[in-house]
Amino acid sequence: MTARPGRHTPSAGTPAPPPLEFVATIEVDVDPPITVGRTVDGLRRVVPIRGGRVHGPGISGRVLDAGADVQQYPGDDVAYLAADYVLELEGGHHVLVQNRAVRTGSAEDLRTVMEGGTVDPGRIYFRCVPRLTADESGPWAWLNRTLFVGTGERRPAGVRIDVFRVG
């Protein structure tokens, strides 16, 4: 069997994980959550995204006041998050962020986070898969063909996401 270009070719032993390259930190400012209530899918909340900033090697800009984080709490110790918002990078280029995440911890720690309190980030598992898309004719078109993963930290006034390119 011949491997296609760009595909991992198995070898003896344990496969090596792909390398990760730091791309940027996104700091998102949010308004207080809007609680929908307990639905068939668990507790549902919507957190309005009101701004913030993005910075990293070769990238700088701001988070626009456009978007929301739609949250689903099917249990007391897990949250599924779906945040969609727009970055405006230097030069006026826009990037759409569609971030899907899971946040887990003890029921007490998640309740503290939901109420706007601070919990040691080491006690919360917060991982995400941000999809970044940009204009195909612009300098950020490479984002459209790249897989990213990230780690998150909920803060009282917002969220910090560290984004990594999967090599």
N, C-alpha and C positions, 0 to 999 in steps of 0.2 A: 504494500500500500504506500502510495506517495503522498506526503503531506503537502497541503496547499500552502502557498506563501502566506506568512503571517500566522500560521497555526502552530500550536505547541506540538512538538514531536516528542512522544513519550520515550523515556530511556529507562535503563535499569534503576531500580530503587524508587525513592519517593520523588515525585515531581517537585520542581522548584516553584515557589509562588512567583507571580509577576512582580517586578519592582514597582514601587510607588514613588512619585515625584511630587513634592509640595508645589501647589499652584497658587493658592490664595487663602486668606482668611476673610470670611464674610461676617460682618457684625450687623445684625438686623435689629432695628428698633421696632417695638410692637406696642399697640394699645392694649388695654385690658380685654380679656376674652369675652366673647358673647357665648353664653351657654345655651345650647338648643335644648338639652335635657337628655334623659335616658331613653334611647330609641331601641329598636330591634337590634341595632348594631352596637349597643353599649352607649355610654355617655358620649355626647357629641358637643364639640366646641369649635368656634371659629375665632382665630386671633388675627386682627387686622395688622398688616405690615405697614409701617409708617415712615421708613427711611433706614439709614445706616450707611455703612461704608464697606468697600472691598479693597484689600491691599495684599500685595505679594510681589515676588520677583517679576518685574515687567508688567504688572497690572495694578491699576489704581482707578478708583471711581467711587460711585455712591449707589446705594440702594434707593430706588424711587419709592414714593408714597403711592404704591400700587400693588395690591396683592393681599394674600391671606394665607394663613396656616390652618387647614381644616384638620381637626384632631378627632380621633376615635379611641375611646378607652373601653375595650371589650371586657377588661378585668381591672382589678385594683392595682396590679403590678405591671401593666403594659400599656403603651400608647403607640398608635400608628399615626404618623404625621404626614401630611401632604401639603407642602408649601409651594406656591407659585408666585413669583414676583419678577421684577425687572431691574437689572443693573444698567447704569449709564457709566460707561468707561471714559477715560480721558480721550478727547477727540470726538465725543458725542456718539460713539457707537453703543448700541443697545444689545444686551444679552438677556435672553429669557432663561430664568432658573425654574426648573420643575424638580423639586427635591422631595424624595420619599424616604421616610426614616422610621426607625423603631427606637423607642425609649423605654427601658425597663429598669426596675429597681424594686425595693421593698414597697409595700403599699403605703407605709408611713412616709418614705422619702418622696414617692410620686405625689402624694397628697400635698406635701410641703411645696414641691415645685409648682403644682397646679394653683396653689394659693399665693404664689409670688415670692415664696421664701427661697433661701439659699441652702443647697445641699452640696456636700463635697462631691465634685464631679467624678471622683474615683468610685463612688458608690452607685453611680448611674451609668448604665450601658446605653449610649446614644450614638447610633451609627446610621449613616445615610448614603443614598445614591443620588447625587444631584445630576440632573441632565441639563447641560448648558448648550443653548443654541443661539446662533448669531447669523447675520446677513451673509449669504453665500459669496457676495462680491466684496466683502470687507476683510480687514486684517485678522478678524477673529473667527473666520470660517473654519479653522482647524478644530474649534470646539465641537462642531457638528459631528466629527468623526472620532471622538475620543470618549472613553469611558472614565468616569470619575467616581470616587468613593470619598467619604468624609467621616469626621467625628464631630459631635456636637456637644454644646454645653448651654443649658438654659440658665439665664441670669434673670434677676428681678425685672429689668426693663427690656430684655431682649434675648437674643440667641447668638451664640458664636459658632460658626461652622468653619472647620479647617478642611480644605478641599485638596485632594490628591489625584493626579493623573495615574491611571493604571497603565504600566508599560507593557 
